[in-house]
Amino acid sequence: MMPDIVIAFFAFGLVAGLLKSDLKVPHSIYETLSILLMLVLGLKGGLALHGQVTGQLLLGLLPVALLGFILPLLCYPILRHLVKLRTDDAVSIAAHYGSVSAGTFALVLAMVERSGLPVAAQTTLFLVLLELPAIIIMLWLHRRLTGEGSAGGIWRESLTSRGVLLLGGGVLIGYCYGPVGLEPIAPALLGGFKTMLALFLLEMGLCTAKACVPLPLAQWRLLMFAALMPFLLAWSGIGTALLLDLPQGSAVILAGLTASASYIAAPAAIRAAIPSANIGLAMLAALGITFPVNVLIGLPVYQHWVSWFYP
């Protein structure tokens, strides 16, 4: 069976970049696509929650939010002592891997919808819940280790980031207006979701090629971390999904999210809060290695693993 059409666009961009083609997506269009994707993901989540919010549903979100605090704290000692990064860079990359990728979420959501797997109403909220905690806890850890920054600055950078505002605002609008209220804009935004995702992934393929050529073999420890860690982190998502008795589609999405690394929200927050951190290393790992590993190999593997637990 052929992979999802949007993956073909990522592969196309990757090959074009490796061939050093002059193909490029204008920066203004990429910015527009990233804004629209995050807004549409929020709207989808709000629509799913419309009329469905209960105390039990909200209580079930707590273990997911807890993952956002635990995963970066697990990654930090590996990055610091095994990968042998300095403190600023270990904190930075741990924050990227505790946080999540909106692009990966969009892709795994499209994959699950294509497969017809059931998805719980609160699933889109997982993206919002996993975006913030990792950034907050790692900026707090950096402040404890170095004495730099302030608690107020940490919250401000995290809560006012573009990704959080777009996702949170989209969820709120979708929840308040529901299908009827969103009907005038649904064809353009919700109906155009896969088209926007395909163009976004084309640019991600080009960016991946740029990040990996030439491949910095001196950072081989970081490259190994970025290639192998997603497959370990995915199991935290699978385990949490089983604990919460989530439907199969939601389990695949949570596995894909925990296996991903942020390359939109986390870089912006870290760049502002820890200017001494090498964001290039984080982008090499998150976008250059982990993102294509998940897109081309990981997501189907995680879906297969999840199927072991669902008859």
C-alpha positions in Angstrom: 0.0 0.0 0.0 1.3 3.5 -0.9 2.1 5.8 2.0 -0.2 8.8 2.7 0.1 11.4 -0.1 1.4 14.0 2.3 4.5 11.9 3.1 5.3 11.9 -0.6 5.5 15.7 -0.4 8.0 15.4 2.5 10.1 12.9 0.5 9.9 15.2 -2.6 11.2 18.2 -0.6 14.0 16.1 1.0 15.2 14.8 -2.4 15.1 18.2 -3.9 17.1 19.6 -1.0 19.7 16.8 -1.2 20.1 17.5 -4.9 20.7 21.2 -4.1 17.8 22.3 -6.2 16.8 26.0 -6.1 13.2 24.9 -5.1 12.0 26.7 -2.0 8.8 27.7 -0.3 8.8 31.5 0.3 9.3 32.2 4.0 6.1 34.2 4.1 4.1 31.2 2.8 5.8 28.9 5.3 4.9 31.2 8.1 1.3 31.4 6.9 1.1 27.6 6.6 2.4 27.1 10.1 -0.1 29.6 11.5 -3.0 28.0 9.7 -2.0 24.4 10.6 -1.8 25.2 14.3 -5.1 27.1 14.2 -6.9 24.3 12.3 -5.5 21.7 14.7 -6.9 23.8 17.6 -10.3 24.2 15.8 -10.5 20.4 15.2 -9.9 19.8 18.9 -12.5 22.4 19.9 -15.0 20.9 17.5 -14.4 17.4 19.0 -14.9 18.8 22.5 -18.1 20.8 21.6 -20.8 19.5 24.0 -18.5 16.7 25.3 -16.6 18.2 28.2 -17.1 16.4 31.5 -15.1 16.3 34.8 -14.0 12.8 34.0 -12.7 13.8 30.6 -10.7 16.6 32.1 -9.3 14.4 34.9 -8.1 12.0 32.2 -5.9 14.8 30.8 -3.7 15.0 33.9 -1.5 12.0 33.1 -0.9 13.3 29.7 0.2 16.7 31.1 2.4 14.9 33.6 4.3 13.3 30.6 5.3 16.8 29.5 7.1 17.2 32.8 8.6 13.7 33.1 10.0 13.2 29.6 12.4 16.2 29.4 13.7 15.3 32.9 14.5 11.8 31.7 16.2 13.2 28.5 18.3 15.7 30.3 20.8 13.3 32.1 21.2 11.3 28.9 22.0 14.4 27.0 24.3 15.8 29.7 26.2 12.7 30.6 26.0 10.2 27.6 25.7 12.7 24.7 28.2 14.9 26.7 26.5 18.3 26.0 27.1 21.3 28.1 24.4 22.3 30.5 22.7 25.0 28.3 22.5 22.7 25.3 21.3 19.7 27.3 18.5 21.7 28.8 17.6 23.2 25.4 17.4 19.8 23.6 15.6 18.1 26.5 13.0 20.9 26.3 12.6 20.2 22.5 12.2 16.5 23.1 9.8 16.9 26.0 7.7 19.3 23.9 6.1 18.0 20.8 5.9 18.6 17.0 2.7 20.2 15.6 3.7 18.9 12.2 4.1 15.3 13.4 0.7 15.6 15.2 -1.0 16.8 12.0 0.6 13.9 10.1 -0.3 11.2 12.5 -3.8 12.6 12.8 -4.2 12.4 9.0 -2.8 8.9 9.1 -5.2 7.8 11.8 -8.2 9.3 10.0 -7.1 7.6 6.8 -7.0 4.2 8.7 -10.5 4.9 10.2 -9.3 4.3 13.8 -11.5 5.7 16.6 -10.2 8.9 18.3 -11.3 10.3 21.6 -12.8 13.8 21.7 -9.9 15.2 23.9 -7.1 13.9 21.7 -6.2 17.3 20.1 -5.8 18.7 23.6 -2.8 16.4 24.0 -0.8 18.7 21.6 -1.6 21.7 23.8 -0.9 19.8 27.1 2.5 18.5 25.9 3.7 21.7 24.4 3.9 23.8 27.5 5.2 21.6 30.5 8.5 20.6 28.9 9.5 24.1 28.1 8.5 25.4 31.6 10.2 22.6 33.6 13.4 22.8 31.6 13.6 26.6 31.8 13.0 26.2 35.6 15.8 23.6 35.8 18.1 25.9 33.9 17.4 28.7 36.3 18.1 26.4 39.2 21.4 25.2 37.7 22.7 28.6 36.6 20.8 31.2 38.6 19.8 32.9 35.3 16.3 34.1 34.3 13.1 34.6 36.3 10.0 32.6 37.0 7.9 35.4 35.5 9.9 35.3 32.4 9.5 31.5 32.1 5.7 31.7 32.2 5.6 34.7 29.9 7.7 33.1 27.2 5.8 29.8 27.5 2.2 31.1 27.6 2.5 33.9 25.0 4.3 31.8 22.4 2.7 31.7 19.0 2.0 28.0 19.0 0.3 28.0 22.4 -1.9 31.0 21.6 -3.0 29.6 18.2 -3.7 26.1 19.5 -5.5 27.4 22.7 -7.4 30.0 20.7 -8.5 27.5 18.1 -9.7 25.0 20.7 -11.7 27.8 22.5 -13.3 29.0 19.2 -14.1 25.5 18.0 -15.6 24.6 21.4 -17.7 27.7 21.7 -19.0 27.8 18.1 -19.3 24.2 17.2 -20.0 22.8 13.7 -22.8 25.3 12.9 -20.9 28.4 13.9 -17.8 27.3 12.0 -19.7 26.3 8.9 -18.8 29.5 6.9 -15.0 28.9 7.2 -15.0 25.1 7.4 -14.5 24.5 3.7 -11.4 26.7 3.4 -9.8 25.8 6.8 -10.9 22.3 7.8 -11.4 21.1 4.2 -8.0 22.4 3.1 -6.2 20.7 6.0 -4.4 18.1 4.0 -3.4 20.6 1.3 -1.8 22.8 3.9 -0.1 19.9 5.5 1.3 18.7 2.2 2.9 22.1 1.4 4.1 22.4 5.0 5.8 19.0 4.7 7.4 20.0 1.4 9.1 22.8 3.2 10.0 20.5 6.1 11.7 18.2 3.6 13.8 21.1 2.2 14.7 22.2 5.7 15.7 18.7 6.7 18.1 18.4 3.8 19.6 21.8 4.7 20.1 20.7 8.4 21.8 17.4 7.5 24.1 18.5 4.6 26.9 18.2 5.4 26.2 15.7 8.2 28.1 16.8 11.3 29.7 13.5 12.2 31.5 15.1 15.1 28.0 15.2 16.8 27.6 11.4 16.3 26.3 11.0 19.9 23.6 13.5 19.4 22.7 12.0 16.0 22.3 8.6 17.6 20.1 10.1 20.4 17.9 11.8 17.8 17.5 8.6 15.7 16.9 6.1 18.6 15.1 8.1 21.3 11.8 8.5 19.4 11.3 4.7 19.5 11.8 4.7 23.3 9.7 7.8 23.9 6.8 6.4 21.9 6.3 3.7 24.5 5.6 6.3 27.2 2.7 7.4 25.0 1.5 3.9 24.4 1.7 3.1 28.1 -0.2 6.2 29.1 -2.9 5.5 26.4 -3.4 2.0 27.8 -3.6 3.3 31.3 -6.3 5.8 30.3 -8.1 3.2 28.2 -8.0 5.5 25.1 -9.3 4.3 21.8 -6.8 2.9 19.3 -6.5 6.0 17.2 -5.8 8.2 20.2 -3.1 5.7 21.4 -1.3 6.0 18.0 -1.5 9.8 18.1 -0.2 9.9 21.7 2.7 7.6 20.7 3.5 9.8 17.8 3.4 12.9 19.9 5.7 11.6 22.7 8.1 10.3 20.0 8.3 13.8 18.4 10.4 16.8 19.1 9.4 20.5 18.8 10.9 22.6 16.1 8.4 25.6 16.3 7.4 26.5 19.8 10.5 25.3 21.8 13.1 27.0 19.6 11.3 30.3 20.0 11.0 30.0 23.8 14.6 28.7 24.3 16.1 31.3 22.0 14.5 34.0 24.1 15.2 32.5 27.5 18.6 30.8 27.1 20.5 32.9 24.4 23.7 30.9 25.1 22.1 27.6 24.0 23.0 26.4 20.5 19.6 26.3 18.7 21.3 24.9 15.7 22.1 21.6 17.6 18.5 21.4 18.7 17.2 21.9 15.1 19.7 19.3 13.8 18.4 16.7 16.2 14.6 17.6 16.2 14.2 18.6 12.5 17.2 17.0 10.8 16.9 13.5 12.3 13.9 12.9 14.5 11.3 14.4 12.3 12.2 12.4 9.1 12.7 9.2 11.2 9.2 9.6 12.5 7.7 10.5 9.1 9.4 7.9 7.1 9.7 5.0 9.6 8.4 5.7 13.1 4.7 6.4 12.7 3.8 3.2 10.9 5.9 1.3 13.5 4.1 3.0 16.4 0.7 2.2 14.8 1.8 -1.5 14.5 2.9 -1.6 18.1 -0.4 -0.1 19.3 -2.3 -2.8 17.3 -0.8 -5.5 19.5 -3.0 -4.2 22.4 -6.2 -3.7 20.5 -8.1 -6.8 19.2 
